[in-house]
Amino acid sequence: MTLMHNYARLPVAFSRGEGVWLYDTEGHRYLDALAGIAVVGLGHCHPAVTAALQSQASTLLHTSNLYQIPLQEKLADSLCRLSGLDAAFFCNSGAEANEAAIKMARLHGHQKGIAEPQILVFTQAFHGRTLATLTATGNYRIQEGFAPLVPGFVRAPYGDLATVRGLLAANPSIVAILVEPIQGEGGVRPAPQGFLAELRALCDTHGLLLMLDEVQTGIGRTGSFFAYQQLAGVVPDVLSLAKGLGNGVPIGALLARKSAADLFGPGKHGTTFGGGPLVCAAAQAVLDTMESAQIPAQAEKMGALLQEKLRHALEQHPDVQDIRGMGLMVGIELHQKPEHLVERALAAGLLINVTADKVIRLLPPLIISEPEIDLLVSGIVRLLEPSS
Ligand SMILES: *Cc1c(COP(=O)(O)O)cnc(C)c1O
């Protein structure tokens, strides 16, 4: 095989998908409780996205950002209306959205006369795999082998306000805070109550940018369009998005308040592919469908149901330490790293993921129905039975 070995892939290939279901090349059916890692929120091959892609593919694929792209402008309007932010930049992935955020933070610092601006990030964070974003990531395994890392990051324990206050008091070069409202790769860890609101207040006091990484939590996943919309007193200055935005086509976005967005003057940042007509048509269909079918509210309802049923079935289970999450982003923390759980799930026709060693992560499509939730819960329960 001529592929590089950077992925430890499971021995299965899918040939077709519909809603929450995937079909492998031998015709076996799988309940997809991962949705391509929080990407396929509307389910596989949603007809509105398919129609938008088909129509756009036969009209115009790519022109570059040397020219106006009306579909990109329309998508920016939609995202700004939904988020309350003022302007959008489009890229191709979550890491790129965070790279843009990091560049914006540095411009913000230099504008304030700070020669070596620093960004405050957190333990167990995940922000991507490019050099700057893997430096921001709080996981040694992701950084190992890639020294020298990028300077300009300071780290605090996630949720630890006392340390954050101390760092801000001691270090006037900190210009921004980059944080996930719920740490995804880090083990489905929601920020402690009040943590983000206090970060917002600290950013206001110190003139810092609050930069929320909603690459995983955004686009309806947690039961609102963006997770911060369920947290009182938390509106970011900068918001990074990707995963669910295109329902499977690669698109990322950085949204910002006007004062921050204006830092990106002509020539300050760019990408050849970002925000092209094809991906913007798909993302517009995603947002329109999410709004008209009230998918975030549906995710909130189904997420509550999923957590309730998991708790009912597993709360007393000796292997289960905690069940937590928000909307359809749910983690089941086990006491120990499970043996071959993902492989056994696959063999049983269920696609799940284990992150942070011992947290079963469930990120099903947001269109999952109650009977499908029941199948998912009974599947998990069977996997955790001692004999299996
Ligand atoms: C997945 C993820 C990223 C990286 O996105 P890519 O599209 O893989 O570059 C960044 N931040 C968070 C919170 C993510 O979950």
The ligand as a Tripos MOL2 file, in Angstrom:
@<TRIPOS>MOLECULE
LIG
   15    15     1     0     0
SMALL
NO_CHARGES

@<TRIPOS>ATOM
      1 C1        -11.3480   18.5730   14.8190 C.3       1 LIG1
      2 C2        -10.9970   19.7890   15.5740 C.ar      1 LIG1
      3 C3        -10.0560   20.7110   15.0980 C.ar      1 LIG1
      4 C4         -9.2510   20.4560   13.8320 C.3       1 LIG1
      5 O1        -10.0450   20.4260   12.7070 O.3       1 LIG1
      6 P1         -9.4460   19.8040   11.3380 P.3       1 LIG1
      7 O2        -10.5440   20.0570   10.3450 O.co2     1 LIG1
      8 O3         -9.1780   18.3630   11.5900 O.co2     1 LIG1
      9 O4         -8.2170   20.5660   11.0330 O.co2     1 LIG1
     10 C5         -9.8310   21.8520   15.8240 C.ar      1 LIG1
     11 N1        -10.4920   22.0880   16.9680 N.ar      1 LIG1
     12 C6        -11.3980   21.2320   17.4630 C.ar      1 LIG1
     13 C7        -12.1070   21.5750   18.7270 C.3       1 LIG1
     14 C8        -11.6820   20.0540   16.7950 C.ar      1 LIG1
     15 O5        -12.5570   19.1810   17.3040 O.3       1 LIG1
@<TRIPOS>BOND
     1     1     2 1
     2     2     3 ar
     3     2    14 ar
     4     3     4 1
     5     3    10 ar
     6     4     5 1
     7     5     6 1
     8     6     7 2
     9     6     8 1
    10     6     9 1
    11    10    11 ar
    12    11    12 ar
    13    12    13 1
    14    12    14 ar
    15    14    15 1
@<TRIPOS>SUBSTRUCTURE
     1 LIG1         1 GROUP 0 **** ****
